[in-house]
Amino acid sequence: MSIYNLISFSGIFSLMLVAWLFSARRRIVNWRVIGWGTALQLAFAALVFLAPGSRHFFQLLNDAVIKLLAAATAGQVFVFGALGKPDTSLGFILAFQAFPVIIFFSALMGLLYYWGIMPLVIRAFAWLFARLMRVSGAESLCAASNIFVGIESMTTIRPYLRRMTRSEYCTVLAAGMATVASSMMGLYVLFLKDVIPGIAGHLISASILSAPAALVMSKIILPETEHPETLGEHVKVPPSEDAGSMDSIVSGAMAGLKLVGGVVALLIAFLGLLALADGILGWAGGRFGCALSLSGLLGKIFTPLALLIGVPPGDASFAGNLLGMRLVATEVPAYKELATAMAGGQLVHARSAVIIAYALCGFAHIASLAIFVGGTAALAPERRRDIVSVGSRALLAATLACLMTGAVAGVFCRE
């Protein structure tokens, strides 16, 4: 074990200390959630990185995802022609070569949900979280659902939303922002498949690890002081509302199309606003003879955190910049920048790429905060004030959870 593995291990607890410093009630600490949540992450990461045959299994999983991506290109090439081909001489075009993947995976997930495969997996994770960590059934089901889907996870607990506690609201929002939907994961794999071996397996692992991490961080930042309605209960996954397999594919594809529209709108808006903020700060900095930018300032804030989770000093500044970019401009351009840097050999250490890939694997950004708070408030309008009031704490918990996932990966990464 190298010094960097030890730094990553200590970083897990240092991040929990940071969460405790921002806690609304520091005297209340749920040691069961912390203990079992941390143990689940370490146990699963050990299975991924160290268990005999695990590398072969995740390589098979990675190969399967790559083949799915190859199948996904059939539709986009038919619709967009040469523009949709990943190896086009025109270069990489995000709109034509990447975004259609989201629609494909959304349709596939809709079909798997209708067939009962996804509900079975979600139910297993929900039972594990509720049983070991003793959080409410609604929280555990939402956290488990978020491993595979996005804002749609709120519909699985819709009957309970109106009667949830503020701590539960913080947890379900944090779980949503700390994980990624399977439809978006396909896009990240497309970015990184040529530069990080087995990236699909790593990203699936990252989303699973971030679910208990979100439970840990949210319960530290906003501990439970009330009695949740579903505490100790096993909440069932609602059945699919689709009329058949074809209907599930259609509804999944339409949901994917809406997601693509949302991603496009957010990227245009937030990257434009980021450029505007950089321009204003650059002008202000020029007046005082210094270079200023929003991305640079956020990079300075996240660089120490990158060091904390085990990124070597030579790559910490780059990692901090990507983590800061994710916060204000979503994870999509951050993953794209990571892929470009890897292809250009800009990273000093191979372990840095793995840790960064894990730490970026989450919707922990301002745009997602608006989506999850707005979507949840729409389902429980009479509790809108409580939901909005915990939003910033949930974003902090999600950000720390993603960093915790990166640290856990760093403990076992031997690169």
C-alpha positions, 0 to 999 in steps of 0.5 A, spaced: 500 500 500 502 506 497 502 513 501 497 515 496 492 509 498 493 511 506 491 519 504 485 516 500 483 512 507 484 518 511 480 522 506 474 518 507 474 520 515 476 527 513 470 529 509 466 526 514 469 531 519 468 537 514 460 535 513 460 535 521 463 542 521 457 544 517 452 540 521 445 543 523 446 539 529 453 537 531 451 534 538 447 528 534 451 523 530 448 517 527 454 512 528 450 506 525 449 510 519 456 512 519 459 505 520 455 501 516 455 506 510 462 507 510 463 499 511 458 498 505 462 502 501 469 499 503 466 492 502 464 493 495 470 497 493 474 491 495 470 487 491 471 491 485 478 492 486 481 486 489 476 480 489 479 474 485 475 474 478 473 481 479 477 484 474 475 479 469 467 480 471 468 488 470 471 487 464 466 483 461 461 488 464 465 493 460 465 490 454 457 489 454 456 496 455 461 498 449 457 493 445 451 496 447 454 503 445 456 500 438 448 498 438 446 505 440 450 508 434 445 504 429 439 509 430 444 515 430 447 514 424 441 512 420 438 519 422 444 523 422 448 520 417 456 521 417 455 526 423 452 520 427 458 516 426 463 516 432 469 515 427 467 521 422 472 525 419 469 531 422 471 530 429 467 529 435 460 532 435 457 532 442 450 533 439 450 528 434 455 522 436 453 523 444 446 525 446 443 520 442 446 515 447 442 518 452 435 516 448 438 509 447 439 507 454 433 511 457 429 506 452 433 500 454 432 502 462 424 503 461 424 496 458 428 493 463 424 496 468 417 493 465 420 486 465 421 487 472 429 486 472 430 493 475 425 493 480 428 487 483 435 490 483 433 496 486 429 492 491 435 489 493 439 495 495 433 498 498 433 492 503 440 492 504 440 500 506 434 500 510 436 493 514 443 495 516 443 503 516 436 503 519 434 509 515 427 510 513 424 505 508 422 511 503 429 514 504 433 507 502 428 506 496 429 513 493 437 512 494 437 505 491 433 508 485 438 513 484 443 508 483 440 507 476 435 513 474 435 520 476 429 525 478 424 519 476 426 516 483 422 521 486 416 518 483 417 511 487 416 515 494 411 519 491 405 517 496 410 518 502 413 525 500 408 529 503 409 526 510 417 526 510 421 529 515 426 535 513 432 530 514 429 525 509 428 531 504 435 532 505 437 525 504 433 524 498 435 530 494 442 528 496 442 521 494 439 524 487 445 529 486 450 524 488 449 519 483 447 519 476 442 516 471 444 510 467 442 513 461 447 519 462 452 513 464 452 511 457 455 518 455 460 518 460 463 511 458 463 514 450 467 519 452 472 515 456 472 508 453 478 509 449 483 512 455 481 508 461 480 501 461 474 498 464 471 505 465 464 502 464 465 497 470 468 503 474 462 508 473 457 503 475 461 502 481 461 509 483 454 510 482 453 504 487 458 507 492 455 514 492 448 511 494 450 509 501 455 515 501 450 520 500 446 517 506 452 518 510 453 525 508 446 527 509 445 524 516 451 528 518 449 535 515 442 534 517 441 529 522 434 526 524 430 529 530 423 526 528 420 520 527 420 518 519 413 515 517 417 509 514 422 507 519 423 500 519 419 499 514 420 496 507 417 500 502 415 496 495 417 499 488 411 501 484 410 497 478 411 500 471 405 504 468 407 502 461 402 497 457 407 493 454 414 492 452 413 496 446 410 502 450 415 502 455 420 503 450 416 508 447 415 512 454 423 511 455 425 514 449 421 520 450 423 521 457 430 520 454 429 526 449 426 530 454 433 529 458 437 530 452 433 537 451 434 539 458 442 537 458 442 541 452 439 547 455 443 547 461 450 546 457 448 552 453 446 556 459 451 554 464 457 554 460 455 561 457 454 564 464 460 561 466 464 564 460 460 571 462 462 570 469 470 569 467 469 575 463 467 579 468 472 577 473 478 577 468 476 584 467 476 586 474 482 582 475 485 586 470 484 592 474 488 590 479 494 586 475 491 579 477 488 574 473 481 572 475 476 567 473 470 563 476 473 556 474 480 558 477 477 560 484 473 554 484 479 550 482 483 553 488 477 551 493 477 544 490 484 543 489 485 541 497 479 536 497 482 533 491 489 532 495 485 530 501 482 524 497 488 521 494 490 525 488 497 526 487 500 533 488 502 533 480 494 532 478 491 536 484 490 542 480 487 539 474 482 535 478 480 541 482 479 545 476 474 539 473 471 538 480 469 546 480 467 545 473 462 540 475 459 544 480 457 550 476 457 547 469 455 540 470 459 533 469 458 533 462 464 538 460 468 535 466 468 528 463 469 531 456 475 535 459 478 529 463 478 524 456 481 530 452 487 530 458 488 523 458 488 522 450 493 528 450 497 524 456 497 531 461 496 527 467 502 525 471 499 519 475 494 513 472 491 513 479 488 520 478 484 519 472 480 513 476 479 517 482 477 523 478 472 519 474 469 516 481 469 523 484 465 526 478 460 521 477 454 525 480 449 530 479 452 534 484 451 541 481 447 547 481 443 546 475 441 539 478 439 542 485 434 546 481 431 540 477 431 536 484 428 541 488 423 543 483 421 536 481 420 534 488 416 540 490 412 539 484 410 532 487 409 535 494 407 542 493 405 543 500 412 542 503 415 546 498 418 551 503 421 545 507 424 542 501 427 548 498 430 550 505 434 543 505 436 544 498 443 547 499 445 542 505 443 537 500 448 539 494 453 540 500 452 533 502 452 530 495 458 534 493 462 531 499 459 524 497 462 524 490 468 526 493 468 520 498 466 515 493 473 518 489 477 517 496 474 510 497 476 508 490 483 511 491 484 506 497 484 500 493 487 503 486 493 500 485 495 504 479 
